[in-house]
Amino acid sequence: MTPAIQRNIRMIGLPLCLVLLSTTAFAHGVDANTERFLLANQGIAIGPFLYIGAKHMVTGYDHLLFLVGVIFFLFRTRDVLVYVSLFTLGHSLTLLAGVLGHISVNPFLIDAIIGLSIVYKGFDNLGGFQRLLGFQPNTKWAVMIFGLFHGFGLATKLQDFSLPAAGLWKNLLAFNVGVEIGQFLALLFILIALDFWRRHRSYYAFSAAANTLLMSGGLILFGYQITGYIIHG
């Protein structure tokens, strides 16, 4: 690793760690206004659930970090659509199945796995599997499987609010559509930024540092959630 990359890691790594540490408590979190709405709502509310779903994705840094890793080395629009669609499919399946089927998992453990999904993608982008383990996992299957875990994480949080059965599937469908709208908007800005960065040599020179930071962020999330499981689980 060159001295320039090491300097970049120090410059960006510390702020990233501070941001993650300051916001980790809100992983899959629900703000006070949303919490009050979810607890008080008793019927079909398509608009509010659309908004809440979109807001969750835009502010869901764990989802976004994973998706940044997924699209980091995808240069064709078709590939981006395929991988994001696989993540969306997995995410949607477990979100709906978890809430409608009352399937509950420990929130600390599921969020720890989500942290590992970010570690996986950074490690994969660094060529770690081929260099250290001598094999390459199927990246499409991996993205979809981790999408299943991301959906379960959100389903677990929503079950905390004991959503009323009346109109539940319609509200969940609206919420899921909102998640996809938020994901589309977030990815649009991320892709514009990556496209601009890819025009410069620093993109490739900095790619190792960027994915190392991605792994670091995932490890921080994993460690925080495992600590929470040990203390509160």
N, C-alpha and C positions, 0 to 999 in steps of 0.2 A: 504494500500500500504506500503510495507516494506521500511526501510531507504535505502537499497541497490538499490531498483528500483527508489526511488526518486533521489538518486545520479545519476543514469544512465540517468534519464530524463533531469536533469540539464546539464550533460556532453554532451549529444547528442542534446538536444532540442535547445540550443542556436545556435550552428553551423547550425542546420537545418533551424531555423528561418532566420538566416542571409543569408543563401544560397537562400531560397525562396524569401526573400525580394529583394535580389540583382538580381534575375532572373525573378521575376514575370512579369516585363515589357515585357519579351520575350515569355510569354505564347502564344503558337501557333504562335510564331514569325517566321519571315523569315529574314535570314541574307542578307547582302548587295549584295553578289554575286548571291544568289538565286533570290533576287528581280530583279536584272538587267536581269538575264536570263528569268524570267517569263514575264517581260515587253517587252523584245525584241523578244521572240520566236514567230514564225508565222506558224509553221507546226508541223508535227508529230515528236516527240523526245522521243522515248521509253526509251533509256538509261538514259538520264538526269532526266526524271521524275521518273524512278525507284530509282535513287540515291537520289533525293530530298525526295521521300516518305520514304525511309529507314532512312535517316538522321533526318527527322522530328520525327519519332517514337523514335529513339535512344536518341535524345535530348529533347523529349517531356516529361518533368518530371511529368506533371499532369497526362498523360496517365499511366506512369510507376508507380506512387504512387498508382493510383487506382488498377492497376493490381497486385501490391505487396499485397495490401489488399485482393484482390480476391483469390490469391493462398496461402495466409499466412497459412491457416489451411487446405489446400488440400494436402493430402498425397499420393493419388493414381494418377498415370499418366493419367488414363482414366478421372478422375474428372477434372484435369487441362485442358485437351484437350476440354472437354465439355464446361467448363465455358469460356475459352479463345475463343472458336469458337463462342459462343453466343455473346461475346463482339465484335468479329470481324464482325459478321453478322450485328449487329446493327450499328457499326461504318461505314461499307461499304455502307449500304443502304442510310444513310443520307448524306454521303460524295458525292455519285454519284447523288442522287436525288436533293440535295441542289444546286450543281453547274449546272447540266444539266437542272434542272427545274427553275433556277434563284430564288430559295427560300432564302430570306434574313432574318436574325435575328440580333438583336443588339449584337455585339461581347462581350460587357461587361456582358450582362445578361447571354449569353450562357456559357461564361467562369466562371461566378459565379455559375451556376448550376454544371459545371464540378468540381468546388471546393467542392460543396456539395456532389458530388458523392464520393469523397475521405472521407469526414466526415461520410457519411452513412456507408461505408465499415469498417472504424475503429470502429464505434459505434456498428455495427453488430458483428464484431469479438470479441468485449468486452461483448457480450450478452446483450447489452443495450435494445434491443426491448423486449426481454422476461422479463428482470428484471424490467424495468421501465414502459413499456407499455402493457405487458402481452400478446403479440402476436409476431409471427415470420413471416416477409414478405417472399414471395417466392424469394429465393436468385437468382435463375436462371433468372426469369423474371426481377428482379431488375438489374442484370448485363447487360442483353440485352437492357433494356430501357435506362440505363445510357450510354450504347454504342451508342445509337441513338444520344444522346446529344453530346458525344465526336465527332462523325462524323460531326454533324452540326457546331461545333466550327471550325473545319478545313475547311469545305465548305465555311463558312463565310469569312475566311481569304483568301482563294483562289479567291473568287469573287471580292476581292479588286483589283485584277490584270487584270480584264476584259480579261480573256483568250480568244484567237481567236477561232471561231467556227470550223475552219478547223482542223480535226483530234482531236477534243476536247475529245470525248469519249475514243479514244485510249490512249491519254495522261493521262486521268484520271484513266483509267484501269491500266496503267503502274505505276502511282503514288500510287494507292491502293495496287498493288502487292508489291511495294517497302515498303509501310507501314507495310504490313504483314511480309516481310522479316526482317525489322528492329525490329518488335515486337518479332519475333521468336528468333533473336540473343540476344536481351535484356533479354527476359525471360529465355533463356538458361543460361546466367550468373547469373541471379537472383536465378533460381532454384538450380544451383550448390552451391551458397552461402547459401541458405536456407537449403539444404540437409546437408551441412557440419555443420551448426549451430544446426540443429535438433538432432545431435548426442550428444549434450551437454545439461546438465540440465538447463543451462542459457536460453535456447530457451523458455521454458515454464515459467520460473521465470520472464523472460524479456518480455513475450508476451503482458502483460497488458501495460507496458511502451511503447513498440513499437507501439501498436495500438492507445494509447493515443497521441503519437507524430504524428501518421498518421492523426488523427482527427485535431490536432493542425495545421498541414500543410494545410489541406483542409480549415479550418476556416480562415487562413491567406489569402489564395487565394480568398476565397469568399469575405472577407472584402475588399481586394484590388480592386476586380472587381466592387463591389457595389459602392465603393468610386469613381472609375473611371466613373461609370454610372451616378452618381449624379453630378459630375463635368463636364464631357464631353458628357454624353449620349444624 
